[in-house]
Amino acid sequence: MDSPSPKRPRAEFESKSDDKDRISCLPEEVIGRILSRLTFREAQATCVLSRRWRHLCTSVVTDLDFDWLDLLEKMEDNPELAEKERARYVEWVDNVVHRQSGGDHALRRFALRFDMNILYKSCIDRWIRFALAKQVKVLELDFEPACFKDFDPDCDPSRLPYLLGHETLRDADVGCSQRASGRSNFGLSPSSSWHVGCRYLEELSLNRVSVEGELIEQLLANCPVLEKLVLEHAPTLNRLRVSGQSLKLKHLRIGYCRDLQRVEIYDTNLVSFAYIVIGEEIPLFLDKVPRLSEVSVEGSRFERVHVTMSQLSSLSCLQILKLDFCPPLRETVRTRQLPKLTSVKQLELRVDGFGDASLLPLTLVIEACPCLRSFVLELTDPMDMLCRQRELIRVVRPPHRYLKEAEFNNYYGRPCDFELVNYLIDNAIALEKLVVNPCDEEYGSDGLKKVEEPKERALQQLKGKVPPKIDLVIN
């Protein structure tokens, strides 16, 4: 549901809502309870139902989601429109923040989603302080640019990412007194100089926000209930350390940080960790994380899978492993032995389905998880898939004694697809269920098109090849 713009006329709605305004007859606490369960966008759209509703929607709504990302495509090649829309966005948020400032209710969620850059730092700082003053629990800053070239470090200086600094997150009174006395407290232990609102923050998501690793470490120390942290497209982030038994952080996601050189995670109670590689892989140190049970690594090169597996080999409680390989697989990797991850029970692999490249190198990753119960494979880029007839390669390896369920997504019916299915049938001696989701698109001479009867094609190929003891499900 689209959010109304700051100056959107409502005259056409008023005559209709005035006729039978029965909602206004409800007790205020009832209206407040209804509105508190809606997002701000939903409440704004429904406030035409009642005169009292319009007033209350600015004072009791606990979710403020300022999302105009759907305008980015129109702004990409139109700088004048982009500046105009940014001005309208600032006016919109300012108006809502002004109306909300007088209330004493807390915010559950505050989200800014638009192409905002360093030129609007004072506005963004003000909005963040407002959210912290409202004891916000979930804070999301998503400043994805309309123009892709703005991701370039050499872009126009006026379009550089918003910079999140200490001054925005500190208490105004304490900060002023410290600056006057020349003192500051930027240690890694909790500090009274930090905004009191940080004590309530449970989730923080930053996309295309410049932030230093030192600030993130201090933020973790001063947000006692922060459980989820997402850092993506942080151009100035070069080192990050997450450590300390006192931290409540359970979920960490880091992605597309081009200047990142080192990540250290140790002596903490992290439960899940996701890392998206950009460029060369970085040193990743994981130690003394006894509760880390789920790890996801995206965009790494398959030739470097042994490095990734080695970094994870010390995780004694790792049960769910997700690996997304960017380039096509290469046969030369088949000879390399991988470290064993004996605690992994669920393995999900996502690879480029380029041409008819063999998928058998993936069997090394499967074999490196000897206690596997569930395996999922997803092929990407159906436009690059080719179905050329060739002699099938059959691989017999040590049996998987615990693997019971396997799923193949975007099955196209190529020899390389069928080879991997054969591998599972031959080696997973405890396999009980095989789920096949056929690819419904293919790339031909006339471009990308829908595949005719993909389910029937997969059924014809696999029928009779899968033993009766295995439940074959083709969706």
N, C-alpha and C positions, 0 to 999 in steps of 0.2 A: 504494500500500500504506500503510495507516494506521500511524502511529507509536504504540507502546504508551504509555499514560499511566504516570506515575511509580510508581503503586501497583497496576498491573494484575497480578492473580494469575497465576502460571504453574504452579500445582500440577497442573492438569489435563494439562499438556504433559509434565511430568517423567517420569511413569510410562511414557509412550510412548517418549520419547527414551532412557530408561535401558535398554530392552530390547536395542536394537541400535545402540549408540553407536560405530559403526565410524569416524566422522569423528575421534574422539579419538585414534585410532591413527595418524593422519597426522602427519608431522613438523610441528613448530610453524611452520617457515618456509613450508610449503605452505599451512597454514591462514591464516597471515598474508597471503600473497600473494592468496589468494581474497578475504579480507575487505577488503583494501586496494582492491579494485576495486569494492566495493559502497558505496552511500551509507550513512549512519548508520541511516536508517530501514530499509533493506533488511537490514543486518547485525543490527539489533535484532530484526527479525521472524524471522530465520533462526537466532538463537542458541539456540532451543529444540531444535535438532538435536544439540547436544553440550554437555557440561559445560565442557570446555576452550574451546569456541567462545564461550560466554557471557563468560568472562574476557577472552579475546583481543579480542572485539569492542569493548571499551572502551579498548583500548590500541594498536590498529593501524589503525582506521578513519580514513581521511583526509578524508572528507566528512561534515560535521555539518550536517544540514538540519532545523532545528526549525520545521516548517511546520504551523500549526494554523489557517490561513486558512479552512478549510472549516467552522469553528465560528462564523464571524462572523454568518451569517444568523440563527442561533439566538439570538445575543447582542443583536441590534439593539434589540429592545423589552423587554429583560430585564436591567436594570442589576445586579440581584443575581447573576444567572447570570454576567454579564460579569466581575464582580469575583472570583467563585469560580474561573472558568476562568483568569483572569490569575494568581491565586495558584498554581494547579496548573501553569501554564506555567512560572512562576518556579522552582517546586520541581523540575520536570522538567529544565530547562536546568541549574540549579545542581547537581543530582545527576550529570548527565553530565559537566559541566565539572570537578567535583571528581574523578571517576574518571579523567578524561583528563589531569589536571594533572601526574600523576606520570610519565607516559611522556615519552620524548625524541623521539618521531616528530613530523614536521611535518604541518600541515594543508594540504590543497589548497583546501578550501572550507568556509566557516562562514556559515550563513544563519539569520537570525532573522526569522520571518514570523508576526506575530500583532498584535493590537490592544494595543500597549504605548504608554504615554504618559509625560509628564514625571514622574509619581509614581514611576516605576520607573527613574529615571535612574541611581541608584547600582548597581542590578543590571545594567543594560545597559552601563554603563561598565566594570564588572568583567568582563563577558563579552567585550567588545571587547578589553580588555587581555589576556585569556586567549588570544584568537585571534591577536593580534599576537605574543604570546610564543611561539606555536606556528608562527610564520613563515608565517601564512596567505597564500595567493595570491589567493583570491577571497573577498571580504567583502560580504555582502548584508544590508542592514537594511530590512525591509519592514514598516512599522508601520501598515498600512491600518486605519482605524477601523471598528468594527462599525456605528456610527451615522453616517450621512452628514453630519449637522449638525455633527459634530466637525471637519469641514473648515472650518467658519465661523470667521473670526478672533475672533468674539465668543462663542465657545463657553465652557463652564465652564472656568475656569483650571486646574482639576485634571485636565482632559483635553486640555490643550495638547500639541503634539508633543514628543517627546524632543529635547533640545538636545545636539548634539554640540559639545563645546568643546575648547580647546587642552589642558586638563589631562588629557583622556582619551588623547590621542595622543602625549603627551610621556613620555620616560623618567622613571620615578618618582624615581630618585636625583638625576638632573640637575635635574629640576623642583624638588625640595625645596631643593637647594643654591642655585638661582637665586632662589627665593622668600625664602630666608633672607638672601641678600645684596641683595635688592631689584632683581636684574637679570633681564632676560628677553631672549630672542632670537626675535623674531617677524618677522624680515626675510624677504624673498622668496628669499633664497639658502638652500641646504641648511644645516640646523642640527643640531649634535650633541645638542640637547635633545630631538629627536623620538625616539619609540620606535624601537628598532632593528628591530622587526618591520615597520615601514613600508618597509624596504628590499626586502622580498620581495613586497609587494602588487602584483598585476598587474591586478586588476579590483575596482572599488568601485561598489556600487549603493546609493543612499539614496532611500527612498520614505517620505514624511511624516516627515522629519527636519529640525529647524531647524538651519540652518548658515549662517554668514556667508560672503560671497564672499571675504573676506580669508583665511579659514581654508582654503578650497578652493585658492586660489592657493598658499598655503604648503604645503599637502598635496601639490600637484603637484610643487613644488620638492624635497620630501623623500621622494618615492616614486620612485626612479630607474628602476623597471621597470613603472610603472603604464601600461597601454595602453588601458584602458576605464573610462569614468566615466559613471554615470547619476545624474541629479539630478531627482527628481519630487516634486511637492507639498512643496517647500521654502519655507515661508511667510515666512522672514526673509531669503531670498536676493534682494537688490535689484540688485547689480552683479556681473558676472563677467568676468574677464580671463584668457584662456588665451594665453600667449605665451612664447617661448623655444625656441631650436633644440635645447637640451639635453633638453627634455621628450620622453619616449617615448610620450606619449598619442597614440593613433591613432583612437579611437572616442569620441565625446562625444554624450550625449543629455540634453536639458533639456526638462522638460515640466511644465505646470500650476503654474508658480511665479508666483503672483498678484502679488507685489510686485516682480518683476523689471523693471528699468527700462532696462538696457543690457547688451549682450553684446559683448565685443571678442575676436576671434580673429585673431591675426596672428603672423607670423614663427614658425610652428610647422609640424610635419610631420603634422598631423591628416589622416586618410584619410576618415573619415565623420563627418557631423554631422546630428543629428536634433533638431528643435525643435517642441514642441507649444504652440500659442498658447492663452492663456486671457485673455479680455477683449481689450483693444486690443493691436495689434502694437507691438513695441518696436524701438528702434534696434538694428540688427544690423550690426556692422562686421566684414568679412572682408577680409583683405589679407595678401599674402605667405604663402599656404598652398598651395604648389606641388603637394602630393600629395593635396589634397582632391578626391576623385573621386566621392563619393556624398553627396547632401544630401536630407533629408526634412523637409518643413514640413507640419504637420497643424493643422487647425482655423482656418486663415486665411480671410478673406472674399474671395470671388472679385473683388469690386470693388477689392481692394487687390493683385491679382496683379501689377500693374505695379511696385509697390514691392518685392515679393519678387524678381521677376525682375531688377530693377535692382541689388538687393543681391548677387545671384549673378553678375552679368554680368562681374565681374572675375576669376572663377575659370577659369583657362585649362585646367585638367585635369578639370573637372567632366564626368563621363560618365553618371552615373545620377542622375536627378532624380525625386523622388516628392513630389507635392502632393496634399493632402487638404483639400478645400473644405467647410466646415461648412454654410453656408446654401445655399438654392437659387440656381442661376445666374440672372443678370439680363441681359436683352437689351442694356441700355445700355452694357455693357462692350465690345460688339463693335466699337465705333468706335475704341477706344484701341489705339495701336500699342505693342507690347512690345519690349523690348531683345532682341537676338539672342544666343542661347547656342549658339555654333557647335561647342562641344566635346561637347555632350550627345548620347549615342548611344542611351540608353534612358530613356523617359519613362513614368511611371506616375501616372495621375490617379484620384482617388477622390472622387466627388461624390454628393450627395444626389439620389436619383431622384424628386424631389417632383413629384407630378401628372404633367403631360405637358410640363414646362418644357423648352424647347429646349436641346439639348446643343451646338448649333453655336458658341456662344461659346468652347467649348473649342478650336475649331480655331485660334484666335489663339495659344494656348499651343503647339499642335503646330507651327504655322508658325514660331514663335520658335526652334525647334530644327531648323534646315535640314539638319543632318547626321544626323538621327534614323535609327536602324536598327530599333528595336523600340518599340512603343507598347502600353500596357495601360490599359484603362479598367475601373473597378469602380463599379457603382451600389449605393448603400446604401438602406436603409429601403424594402423592397418593399411595406410596408403603405400607403405614400403614393403608389404608382404608379397612375396611371389610364390606361386605354386608350380614348381618344376619337378618333374618326375626324376627320381634317381634311386639308386639302391639304398635300402635302409641299413643303418648301423645299429647293431644290437649290443648292448653293454650289460654284462653281468658282473655285479659287484657284491661285496658282503651284504647279507640281507638286513633289511630294516625290520626289527622285531616288534616295534611299538607303533609304527605309523598306521593309523586307522582310517584317516580321512584325507582326501586330496581334492583340490579344486583347480581347474584350468579355465582361466578367463581369456576371452578373445581367441578361442580355438578356431584355426582357419582351415585345418585339414592338410597342411603341408607335410612333407616327409619329416621335417624336423619336429613338428608338433607330435606326430604319431610316434616318433622315436622316444620322446620323453614319456608318453603314455605307456609304451612298451616297457620302459625302464621301471616305472612304478608298478606295473603288473608283475614283472619278473622278480623284483627285489623287495617290494613291500609285502612280506609274507602274511602280515596281519591286516592288510588293507580291507576295509569293510565297505567303504563308500567312495565313489569317484563322481564328482560333479563337473560337468562340462558346460560352459557358457560360450556358445559359438559366436564368432565375430560376425556382425551383421552389416559390415561395410567393407568395400574393397575398392582398390584404385585401378581403374582401367584407362584406356586411351582417351575416354571422354571425361575423365576426372573421377572423383570419389562418388560412389553410388552404393545403394543398398544391395545386399546379397539376397538373392532369391532363395527362400526356404533354407536358411542356414541350419535350422534344427534338423531337418530331414537329411541334409547333406552329412552332418556329423553323425547322425544315427546310422546312416548307411555305411559309413566308414568304420564305425566302432562296433556295430552289432556283430556279435559272434566272436569278436576279438577279446572281449572282456569276460573273464570267467564268471560263472553264475554266482559264486559266493560273494562277488563284489556288486554292490547296488549301484548301477549306472544311472545317473540323473542328468538328462540333457535339457537345459532350459531354453 
